[in-house]
Amino acid sequence: MEFKNSGASRKKKDVRSEVIKICQCLLPKHKDKLPDVVDVAHRLGRHKPGSSTPKGIIFQFTSQYFRDAVWCAAKDAEFLKNNHLRITEDLSPADRERRLKLWPAVEKARKENKKAFFVCGRAFVDGVEISPPT
């Protein structure tokens, strides 16, 4: 999972504890277990002097159950919206490129009130996988 923050940067040693705190806000009933299941967390790239763009954070769980629970809780979380945070998938370059090609079809389907979504680099409309235009 990837986490993007539009606020001020944090010290490197605090990144994991900040991710844990955010996950605890999303899953308060699992508050005590989250420090044990957030495995790795670090910022992406180096800080560039004079840059106001915050670096994303990538983090990994030891348990797919908790990863999926955080993912589901984050979808419409007011906490994330109020704090200008978002959680996104960490996609490969190939999956990102494929999604870009599929996005117009997904967007059109959503405007037509069809159920359209992505799974990694694949897109589905009303349960049927669609292909990128050639």
N, CA, C and O atoms as a GROMACS GRO file, in nm:
protein
  536
    1MET      N    1   0.084  -0.118   0.000
    1MET     CA    2   0.000   0.000   0.000
    1MET      C    3   0.088   0.123   0.000
    1MET      O    4   0.200   0.123   0.051
    2GLU      N    5   0.036   0.225  -0.057
    2GLU     CA    6   0.108   0.350  -0.059
    2GLU      C    7   0.022   0.455   0.009
    2GLU      O    8  -0.101   0.454  -0.004
    3PHE      N    9   0.087   0.544   0.080
    3PHE     CA   10   0.018   0.644   0.159
    3PHE      C   11   0.072   0.779   0.118
    3PHE      O   12   0.193   0.800   0.115
    4LYS      N   13  -0.016   0.871   0.086
    4LYS     CA   14   0.028   1.004   0.044
    4LYS      C   15  -0.023   1.107   0.142
    4LYS      O   16  -0.140   1.105   0.181
    5ASN      N   17   0.065   1.196   0.182
    5ASN     CA   18   0.034   1.297   0.281
    5ASN      C   19   0.062   1.433   0.220
    5ASN      O   20   0.168   1.455   0.162
    6SER      N   21  -0.032   1.524   0.234
    6SER     CA   22  -0.009   1.658   0.181
    6SER      C   23   0.043   1.752   0.288
    6SER      O   24   0.056   1.872   0.263
    7GLY      N   25   0.074   1.701   0.406
    7GLY     CA   26   0.124   1.784   0.515
    7GLY      C   27   0.274   1.789   0.520
    7GLY      O   28   0.342   1.747   0.426
    8ALA      N   29   0.328   1.840   0.629
    8ALA     CA   30   0.473   1.853   0.646
    8ALA      C   31   0.539   1.718   0.659
    8ALA      O   32   0.477   1.621   0.704
    9SER      N   33   0.666   1.712   0.619
    9SER     CA   34   0.738   1.584   0.625
    9SER      C   35   0.772   1.548   0.769
    9SER      O   36   0.782   1.636   0.855
   10ARG      N   37   0.790   1.422   0.794
   10ARG     CA   38   0.822   1.369   0.927
   10ARG      C   39   0.964   1.313   0.923
   10ARG      O   40   1.017   1.282   0.816
   11LYS      N   41   1.023   1.299   1.041
   11LYS     CA   42   1.155   1.237   1.049
   11LYS      C   43   1.144   1.091   1.011
   11LYS      O   44   1.041   1.027   1.034
   12LYS      N   45   1.250   1.038   0.952
   12LYS     CA   46   1.248   0.901   0.901
   12LYS      C   47   1.211   0.800   1.010
   12LYS      O   48   1.134   0.707   0.983
   13LYS      N   49   1.264   0.815   1.130
   13LYS     CA   50   1.238   0.718   1.236
   13LYS      C   51   1.093   0.718   1.283
   13LYS      O   52   1.050   0.621   1.345
   14ASP      N   53   1.017   0.823   1.254
   14ASP     CA   54   0.879   0.832   1.298
   14ASP      C   55   0.778   0.778   1.197
   14ASP      O   56   0.659   0.768   1.229
   15VAL      N   57   0.822   0.744   1.078
   15VAL     CA   58   0.730   0.707   0.971
   15VAL      C   59   0.646   0.585   1.010
   15VAL      O   60   0.524   0.588   0.994
   16ARG      N   61   0.707   0.480   1.059
   16ARG     CA   62   0.633   0.359   1.095
   16ARG      C   63   0.532   0.388   1.204
   16ARG      O   64   0.418   0.342   1.196
   17SER      N   65   0.571   0.462   1.306
   17SER     CA   66   0.478   0.492   1.416
   17SER      C   67   0.362   0.579   1.367
   17SER      O   68   0.250   0.564   1.415
   18GLU      N   69   0.388   0.670   1.273
   18GLU     CA   70   0.279   0.751   1.216
   18GLU      C   71   0.182   0.666   1.136
   18GLU      O   72   0.061   0.684   1.145
   19VAL      N   73   0.235   0.572   1.058
   19VAL     CA   74   0.150   0.481   0.982
   19VAL      C   75   0.064   0.398   1.078
   19VAL      O   76  -0.056   0.380   1.053
   20ILE      N   77   0.122   0.350   1.185
   20ILE     CA   78   0.048   0.271   1.283
   20ILE      C   79  -0.064   0.356   1.344
   20ILE      O   80  -0.176   0.307   1.359
   21LYS      N   81  -0.036   0.481   1.380
   21LYS     CA   82  -0.139   0.569   1.438
   21LYS      C   83  -0.254   0.590   1.341
   21LYS      O   84  -0.370   0.589   1.381
   22ILE      N   85  -0.222   0.609   1.214
   22ILE     CA   86  -0.327   0.630   1.114
   22ILE      C   87  -0.411   0.503   1.099
   22ILE      O   88  -0.534   0.509   1.093
   23CYS      N   89  -0.345   0.388   1.094
   23CYS     CA   90  -0.417   0.261   1.083
   23CYS      C   91  -0.505   0.238   1.206
   23CYS      O   92  -0.615   0.184   1.194
   24GLN      N   93  -0.457   0.279   1.323
   24GLN     CA   94  -0.535   0.264   1.446
   24GLN      C   95  -0.660   0.352   1.442
   24GLN      O   96  -0.764   0.313   1.497
   25CYS      N   97  -0.651   0.468   1.380
   25CYS     CA   98  -0.770   0.553   1.364
   25CYS      C   99  -0.870   0.489   1.269
   25CYS      O  100  -0.991   0.505   1.286
   26LEU      N  101  -0.820   0.418   1.170
   26LEU     CA  102  -0.908   0.352   1.074
   26LEU      C  103  -0.969   0.224   1.130
   26LEU      O  104  -1.083   0.190   1.098
   27LEU      N  105  -0.894   0.153   1.214
   27LEU     CA  106  -0.940   0.027   1.273
   27LEU      C  107  -0.925   0.030   1.425
   27LEU      O  108  -0.840  -0.040   1.479
   28PRO      N  109  -1.005   0.110   1.494
   28PRO     CA  110  -0.988   0.122   1.639
   28PRO      C  111  -1.006  -0.009   1.716
   28PRO      O  112  -0.946  -0.026   1.822
   29LYS      N  113  -1.087  -0.102   1.664
   29LYS     CA  114  -1.106  -0.227   1.738
   29LYS      C  115  -0.982  -0.318   1.734
   29LYS      O  116  -0.971  -0.411   1.814
   30HIS      N  117  -0.890  -0.291   1.641
   30HIS     CA  118  -0.766  -0.368   1.630
   30HIS      C  119  -0.643  -0.286   1.673
   30HIS      O  120  -0.530  -0.318   1.637
   31LYS      N  121  -0.668  -0.182   1.749
   31LYS     CA  122  -0.563  -0.086   1.788
   31LYS      C  123  -0.439  -0.155   1.847
   31LYS      O  124  -0.327  -0.117   1.814
   32ASP      N  125  -0.460  -0.254   1.932
   32ASP     CA  126  -0.348  -0.319   1.999
   32ASP      C  127  -0.269  -0.412   1.908
   32ASP      O  128  -0.150  -0.436   1.932
   33LYS      N  129  -0.330  -0.465   1.803
   33LYS     CA  130  -0.263  -0.559   1.715
   33LYS      C  131  -0.184  -0.491   1.602
   33LYS      O  132  -0.089  -0.548   1.549
   34LEU      N  133  -0.223  -0.369   1.566
   34LEU     CA  134  -0.162  -0.303   1.451
   34LEU      C  135  -0.011  -0.280   1.463
   34LEU      O  136   0.058  -0.292   1.362
   35PRO      N  137   0.043  -0.248   1.582
   35PRO     CA  138   0.190  -0.235   1.588
   35PRO      C  139   0.264  -0.364   1.550
   35PRO      O  140   0.378  -0.359   1.504
   36ASP      N  141   0.199  -0.478   1.569
   36ASP     CA  142   0.262  -0.605   1.535
   36ASP      C  143   0.246  -0.642   1.388
   36ASP      O  144   0.325  -0.722   1.337
   37VAL      N  145   0.147  -0.588   1.320
   37VAL     CA  146   0.122  -0.628   1.182
   37VAL      C  147   0.169  -0.527   1.077
   37VAL      O  148   0.173  -0.560   0.958
   38VAL      N  149   0.205  -0.406   1.118
   38VAL     CA  150   0.267  -0.312   1.024
   38VAL      C  151   0.414  -0.347   1.024
   38VAL      O  152   0.486  -0.318   1.120
   39ASP      N  153   0.460  -0.407   0.916
   39ASP     CA  154   0.595  -0.462   0.911
   39ASP      C  155   0.699  -0.355   0.877
   39ASP      O  156   0.791  -0.331   0.955
   40VAL      N  157   0.684  -0.292   0.763
   40VAL     CA  158   0.784  -0.196   0.713
   40VAL      C  159   0.711  -0.071   0.667
   40VAL      O  160   0.602  -0.079   0.609
   41ALA      N  161   0.770   0.045   0.693
   41ALA     CA  162   0.716   0.171   0.644
   41ALA      C  163   0.832   0.267   0.618
   41ALA      O  164   0.917   0.287   0.704
   42HIS      N  165   0.834   0.325   0.499
   42HIS     CA  166   0.940   0.422   0.469
   42HIS      C  167   0.892   0.518   0.361
   42HIS      O  168   0.800   0.488   0.285
   43ARG      N  169   0.956   0.633   0.358
   43ARG     CA  170   0.924   0.734   0.256
   43ARG      C  171   0.982   0.692   0.122
   43ARG      O  172   1.081   0.620   0.115
   44LEU      N  173   0.919   0.739   0.016
   44LEU     CA  174   0.965   0.710  -0.120
   44LEU      C  175   1.051   0.826  -0.169
   44LEU      O  176   1.007   0.941  -0.169
   45GLY      N  177   1.171   0.796  -0.211
   45GLY     CA  178   1.260   0.896  -0.268
   45GLY      C  179   1.325   0.984  -0.163
   45GLY      O  180   1.296   0.975  -0.043
   46ARG      N  181   1.412   1.070  -0.210
   46ARG     CA  182   1.483   1.162  -0.122
   46ARG      C  183   1.412   1.296  -0.119
   46ARG      O  184   1.344   1.335  -0.214
   47HIS      N  185   1.429   1.366  -0.008
   47HIS     CA  186   1.374   1.500   0.004
   47HIS      C  187   1.460   1.596  -0.078
   47HIS      O  188   1.582   1.598  -0.066
   48LYS      N  189   1.394   1.674  -0.159
   48LYS     CA  190   1.466   1.772  -0.241
   48LYS      C  191   1.454   1.908  -0.174
   48LYS      O  192   1.343   1.955  -0.149
   49PRO      N  193   1.566   1.972  -0.144
   49PRO     CA  194   1.561   2.104  -0.080
   49PRO      C  195   1.477   2.202  -0.161
   49PRO      O  196   1.489   2.210  -0.283
   50GLY      N  197   1.392   2.275  -0.092
   50GLY     CA  198   1.307   2.373  -0.157
   50GLY      C  199   1.177   2.317  -0.212
   50GLY      O  200   1.091   2.392  -0.259
   51SER      N  201   1.160   2.186  -0.208
   51SER     CA  202   1.038   2.124  -0.261
   51SER      C  203   0.930   2.124  -0.153
   51SER      O  204   0.956   2.090  -0.038
   52SER      N  205   0.810   2.162  -0.192
   52SER     CA  206   0.697   2.159  -0.098
   52SER      C  207   0.612   2.034  -0.118
   52SER      O  208   0.515   2.012  -0.045
   53THR      N  209   0.648   1.952  -0.216
   53THR     CA  210   0.573   1.830  -0.244
   53THR      C  211   0.614   1.722  -0.145
   53THR      O  212   0.731   1.684  -0.140
   54PRO      N  213   0.519   1.671  -0.065
   54PRO     CA  214   0.553   1.566   0.031
   54PRO      C  215   0.581   1.434  -0.040
   54PRO      O  216   0.524   1.406  -0.145
   55LYS      N  217   0.668   1.357   0.017
   55LYS     CA  218   0.700   1.224  -0.037
   55LYS      C  219   0.596   1.124   0.012
   55LYS      O  220   0.550   1.132   0.126
   56GLY      N  221   0.561   1.031  -0.075
   56GLY     CA  222   0.471   0.925  -0.035
   56GLY      C  223   0.539   0.830   0.062
   56GLY      O  224   0.661   0.831   0.077
   57ILE      N  225   0.459   0.751   0.128
   57ILE     CA  226   0.509   0.650   0.221
   57ILE      C  227   0.459   0.516   0.171
   57ILE      O  228   0.342   0.501   0.136
   58ILE      N  229   0.547   0.419   0.169
   58ILE     CA  230   0.506   0.284   0.133
   58ILE      C  231   0.514   0.199   0.260
   58ILE      O  232   0.609   0.210   0.337
   59PHE      N  233   0.413   0.116   0.279
   59PHE     CA  234   0.417   0.030   0.397
   59PHE      C  235   0.360  -0.107   0.364
   59PHE      O  236   0.281  -0.124   0.270
   60GLN      N  237   0.403  -0.203   0.444
   60GLN     CA  238   0.369  -0.343   0.420
   60GLN      C  239   0.321  -0.406   0.549
   60GLN      O  240   0.370  -0.374   0.658
   61PHE      N  241   0.223  -0.494   0.536
   61PHE     CA  242   0.168  -0.566   0.651
   61PHE      C  243   0.222  -0.708   0.656
   61PHE      O  244   0.260  -0.764   0.554
   62THR      N  245   0.224  -0.765   0.775
   62THR     CA  246   0.260  -0.907   0.788
   62THR      C  247   0.137  -0.995   0.769
   62THR      O  248   0.150  -1.116   0.756
   63SER      N  249   0.018  -0.934   0.766
   63SER     CA  250  -0.106  -1.009   0.757
   63SER      C  251  -0.195  -0.951   0.647
   63SER      O  252  -0.223  -0.831   0.647
   64GLN      N  253  -0.238  -1.035   0.556
   64GLN     CA  254  -0.327  -0.990   0.450
   64GLN      C  255  -0.462  -0.949   0.508
   64GLN      O  256  -0.525  -0.858   0.455
   65TYR      N  257  -0.506  -1.013   0.615
   65TYR     CA  258  -0.632  -0.979   0.679
   65TYR      C  259  -0.634  -0.831   0.720
   65TYR      O  260  -0.730  -0.760   0.691
   66PHE      N  261  -0.528  -0.786   0.786
   66PHE     CA  262  -0.523  -0.648   0.831
   66PHE      C  263  -0.501  -0.551   0.715
   66PHE      O  264  -0.555  -0.440   0.715
   67ARG      N  265  -0.423  -0.592   0.617
   67ARG     CA  266  -0.406  -0.508   0.498
   67ARG      C  267  -0.540  -0.482   0.432
   67ARG      O  268  -0.573  -0.368   0.399
   68ASP      N  269  -0.619  -0.589   0.412
   68ASP     CA  270  -0.750  -0.575   0.349
   68ASP      C  271  -0.846  -0.495   0.436
   68ASP      O  272  -0.927  -0.417   0.384
   69ALA      N  273  -0.838  -0.512   0.568
   69ALA     CA  274  -0.925  -0.438   0.659
   69ALA      C  275  -0.894  -0.287   0.654
   69ALA      O  276  -0.985  -0.205   0.652
   70VAL      N  277  -0.765  -0.253   0.653
   70VAL     CA  278  -0.727  -0.112   0.643
   70VAL      C  279  -0.770  -0.057   0.508
   70VAL      O  280  -0.822   0.054   0.500
   71TRP      N  281  -0.750  -0.135   0.403
   71TRP     CA  282  -0.788  -0.092   0.269
   71TRP      C  283  -0.937  -0.061   0.263
   71TRP      O  284  -0.976   0.043   0.210
   72CYS      N  285  -1.021  -0.149   0.316
   72CYS     CA  286  -1.166  -0.128   0.314
   72CYS      C  287  -1.206  -0.008   0.400
   72CYS      O  288  -1.290   0.072   0.360
   73ALA      N  289  -1.145   0.005   0.517
   73ALA     CA  290  -1.178   0.116   0.607
   73ALA      C  291  -1.136   0.251   0.547
   73ALA      O  292  -1.198   0.353   0.576
   74ALA      N  293  -1.033   0.251   0.464
   74ALA     CA  294  -0.980   0.375   0.409
   74ALA      C  295  -1.064   0.430   0.293
   74ALA      O  296  -1.056   0.548   0.263
   75LYS      N  297  -1.143   0.346   0.230
   75LYS     CA  298  -1.215   0.386   0.108
   75LYS      C  299  -1.295   0.515   0.127
   75LYS      O  300  -1.286   0.605   0.044
   76ASP      N  301  -1.374   0.525   0.233
   76ASP     CA  302  -1.458   0.643   0.255
   76ASP      C  303  -1.433   0.704   0.393
   76ASP      O  304  -1.524   0.762   0.452
   77ALA      N  305  -1.311   0.692   0.443
   77ALA     CA  306  -1.281   0.736   0.579
   77ALA      C  307  -1.277   0.888   0.590
   77ALA      O  308  -1.200   0.955   0.521
   78GLU      N  309  -1.361   0.942   0.677
   78GLU     CA  310  -1.362   1.086   0.703
   78GLU      C  311  -1.228   1.130   0.763
   78GLU      O  312  -1.180   1.240   0.735
   79PHE      N  313  -1.169   1.044   0.846
   79PHE     CA  314  -1.041   1.078   0.908
   79PHE      C  315  -0.936   1.112   0.803
   79PHE      O  316  -0.863   1.210   0.816
   80LEU      N  317  -0.929   1.031   0.698
   80LEU     CA  318  -0.831   1.056   0.592
   80LEU      C  319  -0.865   1.184   0.517
   80LEU      O  320  -0.776   1.264   0.487
   81LYS      N  321  -0.992   1.205   0.486
   81LYS     CA  322  -1.033   1.326   0.415
   81LYS      C  323  -1.002   1.450   0.496
   81LYS      O  324  -0.949   1.548   0.444
   82ASN      N  325  -1.035   1.446   0.624
   82ASN     CA  326  -1.013   1.562   0.711
   82ASN      C  327  -0.866   1.595   0.731
   82ASN      O  328  -0.831   1.710   0.757
   83ASN      N  329  -0.779   1.495   0.717
   83ASN     CA  330  -0.636   1.515   0.736
   83ASN      C  331  -0.559   1.520   0.603
   83ASN      O  332  -0.436   1.516   0.602
   84HIS      N  333  -0.633   1.528   0.493
   84HIS     CA  334  -0.573   1.537   0.359
   84HIS      C  335  -0.476   1.421   0.332
   84HIS      O  336  -0.364   1.441   0.285
   85LEU      N  337  -0.522   1.301   0.364
   85LEU     CA  338  -0.443   1.179   0.344
   85LEU      C  339  -0.519   1.087   0.250
   85LEU      O  340  -0.641   1.097   0.237
   86ARG      N  341  -0.445   0.999   0.184
   86ARG     CA  342  -0.510   0.895   0.104
   86ARG      C  343  -0.421   0.772   0.101
   86ARG      O  344  -0.299   0.782   0.114
   87ILE      N  345  -0.483   0.658   0.084
   87ILE     CA  346  -0.411   0.532   0.074
   87ILE      C  347  -0.440   0.476  -0.064
   87ILE      O  348  -0.556   0.463  -0.105
   88THR      N  349  -0.333   0.443  -0.136
   88THR     CA  350  -0.347   0.390  -0.272
   88THR      C  351  -0.264   0.263  -0.287
   88THR      O  352  -0.178   0.234  -0.204
   89GLU      N  353  -0.292   0.189  -0.392
   89GLU     CA  354  -0.213   0.070  -0.422
   89GLU      C  355  -0.077   0.110  -0.478
   89GLU      O  356  -0.064   0.213  -0.544
   90ASP      N  357   0.022   0.030  -0.450
   90ASP     CA  358   0.154   0.049  -0.510
   90ASP      C  359   0.158  -0.040  -0.634
   90ASP      O  360   0.179  -0.161  -0.624
   91LEU      N  361   0.139   0.021  -0.750
   91LEU     CA  362   0.130  -0.055  -0.875
   91LEU      C  363   0.262  -0.057  -0.949
   91LEU      O  364   0.345   0.033  -0.936
   92SER      N  365   0.281  -0.161  -1.027
   92SER     CA  366   0.398  -0.168  -1.114
   92SER      C  367   0.381  -0.067  -1.227
   92SER      O  368   0.268  -0.026  -1.256
   93PRO      N  369   0.489  -0.025  -1.291
   93PRO     CA  370   0.476   0.067  -1.405
   93PRO      C  371   0.384   0.013  -1.515
   93PRO      O  372   0.308   0.090  -1.575
   94ALA      N  373   0.389  -0.116  -1.541
   94ALA     CA  374   0.303  -0.175  -1.645
   94ALA      C  375   0.156  -0.164  -1.606
   94ALA      O  376   0.072  -0.133  -1.691
   95ASP      N  377   0.123  -0.191  -1.478
   95ASP     CA  378  -0.016  -0.180  -1.433
   95ASP      C  379  -0.064  -0.035  -1.438
   95ASP      O  380  -0.179  -0.009  -1.473
   96ARG      N  381   0.023   0.059  -1.401
   96ARG     CA  382  -0.014   0.201  -1.407
   96ARG      C  383  -0.046   0.243  -1.552
   96ARG      O  384  -0.144   0.313  -1.577
   97GLU      N  385   0.038   0.198  -1.645
   97GLU     CA  386   0.017   0.232  -1.786
   97GLU      C  387  -0.113   0.171  -1.838
   97GLU      O  388  -0.190   0.237  -1.909
   98ARG      N  389  -0.137   0.046  -1.802
   98ARG     CA  390  -0.261  -0.021  -1.845
   98ARG      C  391  -0.384   0.049  -1.788
   98ARG      O  392  -0.484   0.065  -1.858
   99ARG      N  393  -0.377   0.091  -1.662
   99ARG     CA  394  -0.489   0.163  -1.601
   99ARG      C  395  -0.517   0.295  -1.674
   99ARG      O  396  -0.632   0.332  -1.695
  100LEU      N  397  -0.411   0.364  -1.711
  100LEU     CA  398  -0.429   0.491  -1.783
  100LEU      C  399  -0.505   0.469  -1.913
  100LEU      O  400  -0.590   0.550  -1.951
  101LYS      N  401  -0.474   0.360  -1.981
  101LYS     CA  402  -0.542   0.329  -2.106
  101LYS      C  403  -0.689   0.289  -2.082
  101LYS      O  404  -0.776   0.318  -2.164
  102LEU      N  405  -0.715   0.223  -1.970
  102LEU     CA  406  -0.850   0.175  -1.940
  102LEU      C  407  -0.938   0.281  -1.873
  102LEU      O  408  -1.060   0.269  -1.873
  103TRP      N  409  -0.876   0.385  -1.817
  103TRP     CA  410  -0.952   0.484  -1.740
  103TRP      C  411  -1.069   0.546  -1.818
  103TRP      O  412  -1.177   0.558  -1.760
  104PRO      N  413  -1.054   0.588  -1.945
  104PRO     CA  414  -1.168   0.648  -2.014
  104PRO      C  415  -1.291   0.555  -2.018
  104PRO      O  416  -1.404   0.602  -2.002
  105ALA      N  417  -1.269   0.427  -2.040
  105ALA     CA  418  -1.381   0.332  -2.045
  105ALA      C  419  -1.445   0.315  -1.908
  105ALA      O  420  -1.567   0.304  -1.897
  106VAL      N  421  -1.364   0.312  -1.803
  106VAL     CA  422  -1.416   0.300  -1.666
  106VAL      C  423  -1.494   0.425  -1.629
  106VAL      O  424  -1.603   0.417  -1.572
  107GLU      N  425  -1.438   0.540  -1.661
  107GLU     CA  426  -1.506   0.667  -1.630
  107GLU      C  427  -1.640   0.676  -1.703
  107GLU      O  428  -1.740   0.718  -1.644
  108LYS      N  429  -1.644   0.637  -1.829
  108LYS     CA  430  -1.768   0.640  -1.907
  108LYS      C  431  -1.872   0.547  -1.845
  108LYS      O  432  -1.990   0.583  -1.833
  109ALA      N  433  -1.829   0.427  -1.807
  109ALA     CA  434  -1.922   0.331  -1.746
  109ALA      C  435  -1.978   0.385  -1.614
  109ALA      O  436  -2.096   0.368  -1.586
  110ARG      N  437  -1.895   0.449  -1.535
  110ARG     CA  438  -1.942   0.506  -1.408
  110ARG      C  439  -2.044   0.616  -1.432
  110ARG      O  440  -2.142   0.627  -1.358
  111LYS      N  441  -2.022   0.698  -1.534
  111LYS     CA  442  -2.118   0.805  -1.566
  111LYS      C  443  -2.251   0.746  -1.611
  111LYS      O  444  -2.356   0.810  -1.597
  112GLU      N  445  -2.248   0.625  -1.665
  112GLU     CA  446  -2.369   0.555  -1.707
  112GLU      C  447  -2.427   0.472  -1.592
  112GLU      O  448  -2.515   0.387  -1.614
  113ASN      N  449  -2.378   0.496  -1.470
  113ASN     CA  450  -2.423   0.427  -1.348
  113ASN      C  451  -2.400   0.276  -1.351
  113ASN      O  452  -2.476   0.199  -1.293
  114LYS      N  453  -2.295   0.236  -1.419
  114LYS     CA  454  -2.255   0.096  -1.419
  114LYS      C  455  -2.149   0.077  -1.311
  114LYS      O  456  -2.079   0.171  -1.275
  115LYS      N  457  -2.138  -0.044  -1.261
  115LYS     CA  458  -2.037  -0.075  -1.161
  115LYS      C  459  -1.905  -0.099  -1.235
  115LYS      O  460  -1.891  -0.197  -1.307
  116ALA      N  461  -1.809  -0.009  -1.216
  116ALA     CA  462  -1.680  -0.017  -1.286
  116ALA      C  463  -1.568   0.001  -1.185
  116ALA      O  464  -1.573   0.093  -1.102
  117PHE      N  465  -1.468  -0.086  -1.191
  117PHE     CA  466  -1.359  -0.081  -1.093
  117PHE      C  467  -1.233  -0.145  -1.149
  117PHE      O  468  -1.235  -0.212  -1.252
  118PHE      N  469  -1.123  -0.121  -1.079
  118PHE     CA  470  -0.994  -0.179  -1.114
  118PHE      C  471  -0.952  -0.283  -1.013
  118PHE      O  472  -0.985  -0.273  -0.894
  119VAL      N  473  -0.880  -0.383  -1.059
  119VAL     CA  474  -0.809  -0.478  -0.975
  119VAL      C  475  -0.670  -0.486  -1.035
  119VAL      O  476  -0.650  -0.544  -1.142
  120CYS      N  477  -0.575  -0.426  -0.967
  120CYS     CA  478  -0.438  -0.411  -1.019
  120CYS      C  479  -0.446  -0.342  -1.155
  120CYS      O  480  -0.497  -0.230  -1.163
  121GLY      N  481  -0.398  -0.404  -1.259
  121GLY     CA  482  -0.399  -0.342  -1.391
  121GLY      C  483  -0.517  -0.383  -1.477
  121GLY      O  484  -0.520  -0.356  -1.597
  122ARG      N  485  -0.615  -0.448  -1.416
  122ARG     CA  486  -0.732  -0.496  -1.490
  122ARG      C  487  -0.853  -0.411  -1.455
  122ARG      O  488  -0.864  -0.361  -1.343
  123ALA      N  489  -0.944  -0.394  -1.551
  123ALA     CA  490  -1.066  -0.316  -1.528
  123ALA      C  491  -1.188  -0.405  -1.555
  123ALA      O  492  -1.186  -0.491  -1.642
  124PHE      N  493  -1.292  -0.379  -1.477
  124PHE     CA  494  -1.416  -0.455  -1.488
  124PHE      C  495  -1.534  -0.359  -1.494
  124PHE      O  496  -1.538  -0.260  -1.421
  125VAL      N  497  -1.629  -0.390  -1.581
  125VAL     CA  498  -1.753  -0.314  -1.590
  125VAL      C  499  -1.866  -0.415  -1.577
  125VAL      O  500  -1.877  -0.509  -1.655
  126ASP      N  501  -1.949  -0.394  -1.476
  126ASP     CA  502  -2.059  -0.487  -1.445
  126ASP      C  503  -2.011  -0.632  -1.439
  126ASP      O  504  -2.078  -0.722  -1.488
  127GLY      N  505  -1.894  -0.651  -1.377
  127GLY     CA  506  -1.842  -0.787  -1.355
  127GLY      C  507  -1.769  -0.848  -1.473
  127GLY      O  508  -1.719  -0.960  -1.462
  128VAL      N  509  -1.761  -0.778  -1.586
  128VAL     CA  510  -1.695  -0.831  -1.704
  128VAL      C  511  -1.565  -0.754  -1.728
  128VAL      O  512  -1.565  -0.631  -1.730
  129GLU      N  513  -1.455  -0.828  -1.745
  129GLU     CA  514  -1.327  -0.762  -1.769
  129GLU      C  515  -1.328  -0.696  -1.907
  129GLU      O  516  -1.375  -0.754  -2.006
  130ILE      N  517  -1.274  -0.574  -1.910
  130ILE     CA  518  -1.264  -0.503  -2.037
  130ILE      C  519  -1.117  -0.495  -2.077
  130ILE      O  520  -1.028  -0.503  -1.993
  131SER      N  521  -1.093  -0.478  -2.207
  131SER     CA  522  -0.957  -0.469  -2.260
  131SER      C  523  -0.927  -0.325  -2.298
  131SER      O  524  -1.018  -0.249  -2.333
  132PRO      N  525  -0.799  -0.287  -2.292
  132PRO     CA  526  -0.764  -0.151  -2.336
  132PRO      C  527  -0.782  -0.139  -2.487
  132PRO      O  528  -0.770  -0.237  -2.560
  133PRO      N  529  -0.811  -0.017  -2.533
  133PRO     CA  530  -0.824   0.003  -2.676
  133PRO      C  531  -0.691  -0.022  -2.747
  133PRO      O  532  -0.584   0.004  -2.691
  134THR      N  533  -0.697  -0.072  -2.867
  134THR     CA  534  -0.574  -0.102  -2.943
  134THR      C  535  -0.538   0.009  -3.038
  134THR      O  536  -0.438  -0.001  -3.109
   0.00000   0.00000   0.00000
